């Protein structure tokens, strides 16, 4: 299937402890770790330093290049832009920084947003880099997420590249006939192309569904036997959010 390779674009194969942990365990640990990060008082800079050091250690242990994490962190650029605006637009007490008259509350808000967003995204990058997407979906189902939602997510991811390939072929067909969208007058053509793409995708979806039914599909994808999560496994995975929670609690006490 043309879209099959999309399942592993974020995943980095490996044999580390993080790679071997069951997906549902890593999902719970990641969510709790992010909540602990968000709960940390923004005034305690050392707490965020501890979080960052632990995340770096985990990345190195899992064999994930730090440069790769840095590149994937570019996804938070919109948050960075918003954070940089806060000191200028926020109200309240003002202070001078490098000749600029900035809001004190805005500076604290910018720092908190940058720190929590960067660390939270880093945790999600660790999760995505050590867990195949198919296992993530299986983990969600084992965590009792409604099966229908998991199936919708699975099909959306599985056929995203199929739709993208169809769109690319339609673009090539237009350009081979001398059409290049360059101004607003070409929007009707693009609109009709979008409509044709919807019809093609809908028809393909019907054919795929009929093929699945003919192969015994009953509304639930086959699941591997056993959940692979022992009490020891849960304890190992939850040690991360427990550590982060302890750091946040200590920081709150010291505030």
Secondary structure by P-SEA (a helix, b strand, c coil): ccccccccccccccccccccccaaaaaaaaaaaaaaaaacccccaaaaaaaaaaaaaaaaaacccaaaaaaaaccaaaaaaaaaacccccccbbbbcccccccaaaaaaaaaaaaaaaaaaaaaaaaaaaccaaaaaaaaaaacccaaaaaaaaaaaacaaaaaaaaaaaaaaaaaaccccccccaaaaaaaaaaaaaaaaaaaaaaaaaaaaaacccccccccccccccaaaaaaaaaaaaaaaaaaaaaaaac
